């Protein structure tokens, strides 16, 4: 038997613009994670057990584009494993699905890691990251690659698509409250809508992407210098630009405003938008207060996490 896990993630700055070559910042959220166990099966079939999504099925009964089946088929093809082996694969996750916390990427990375160990392949992080990105492309059209990168490396990441991965130093720890709208975040749809906006008026939206990119660069410098209190204004500005890109929603805007009113230094949506999560920058002693305010304002759940 082999076991592997992968954490969740949250994007601090730069979502959507990162698809167009601008930087983004993201950090792992280790309080939530996906776990995978792989054992040899006693019958000549590969069984997948994922109780969190009510899945109990034999691999051959699933369509080839099923999120979990696609990972397995890609893995077996990429590493020349034929015929399909007999396995029992158990998958559990505490990461909410379709909420911008990297649930799909975490399951994919944990699966690749567990299978790598089971077949003694000793895959590197770079190999796992590349394989996970191929899966992200299947399900999200033109993804940035940031989900699989942060989840694979489990470190804070400054990320520019097509460039080497860069981790960044956190000069002083800071606290975030993550609040879930409870609405599934349609990442592929939001990414596609932004692309249609961009194609209709590239000059206009390139300027918006430039503004977001400058926010990200400032944020990285602030974080490295330990001046985290200055991040609040940047979060507010980034949220405003994401509203212009039409990827916010009334529910996200309501939670952002509630967080600000209850004492957050700044707040913004995080991830694909149209649902999913928002994040609020808070002083550590105010985290519980802001969390309660967000729950009262309609958040389905909150996570308090320290970025260190």
Number of C-alpha atoms within 10 A of each C-alpha: 12 16 19 20 23 30 30 30 31 25 26 26 28 29 28 26 25 23 21 17 17 23 28 28 25 26 25 27 26 15 13 18 24 24 20 25 21 21 17 16 14 10 10 11 16 20 20 20 18 17 12 13 11 8 11 13 13 15 21 12 9 14 11 15 13 13 17 20 18 19 23 20 15 17 18 16 13 10 11 10 12 8 8 16 13 16 21 19 23 18 23 17 23 14 23 20 18 19 28 28 28 29 25 26 28 28 29 31 31 27 30 25 25 23 26 19 17 17 11 9 11 12 14 12 14 13 13 21 25 16 19 29 21 15 22 22 14 14 16 16 13 14 21 26 22 30 28 30 27 31 34 28 20 17 21 25 24 23 26 23 17 9 9 9 16 13 16 18 17 19 15 14 13 19 19 23 24 25 29 27 26 18 18 17 21 17 24 15 16 20 22 14 15 18 18 12 14 17 11 11 10 13 10 11 19 15 11 18 25 16 17 27 24 15 21 26 17 14 23 22 16 18 22 14 13 16 16 23 15 16 21 20 15 21 24 20 18 26 26 16 16 24 17 12 20 15 24 25 15 10 20 28 18 15 28 24 17 21 29 20 13 17 17 24 21 25 31 30 35 30 29 24 28 24 26 28 32 31 28 32 29 28 17 16 9 15 22 16 15 27 25 15 19 27 17 12 17 17 23 14 16 20 17 19 17 13 14 14
